[in-house]
Amino acid sequence: MEQSSAYLQAFTALPTPPFVPLITQGEARFVSTASLFAEVIEVPAKSIIINEVDELRFISYTLAGTSLLLVLNSAPDWTAEKSHKVVAVANLMNITLSLVWVDDRPVPPQLVSTILETNGRVVRLNELTRAVFEKFCVSPAT
């Protein structure tokens, strides 16, 4: 239970830490937070984590074919115009955007639209909490 609490804290921290200590059989090792997100919510393990939605204006050809994981608690300036530009570039370059929304407030609809139009996933805080609990706290039935 203590380990899952540490994961959840890492997943919801802003900025997202690049690595998290993973303790298994009494030994600690550091693993990338992106790979833990991949294990828990089924996004690509090599996703690039972004904590500010405005950073999407910098996506370029060097990111072609990658997956971007937005870990956000707000997106106050996200507009339809910004969304259309990002979706056009992302789809042209085969970039998938996924979102982990770490706030209790609803996800802005325009942001959800952006994510879905790039074939990504939207994971809300309650879904993330449940997934971490199920992955690290619930023993598989024998």
Secondary structure, DSSP 8 states (H G I E B T S, - for coil): -HHHHHHHHHHH-SS--SEEEEEETTEEEEEEHHHHHHHHH---TT-EEES-GGGGGG--GGGTT-EEEEEES--TT--HHHHHHHHHHHHHTT-EEEEEE-SSS---HHHHHHHHHTT--EEEHHHHHHHHHHHHTS----
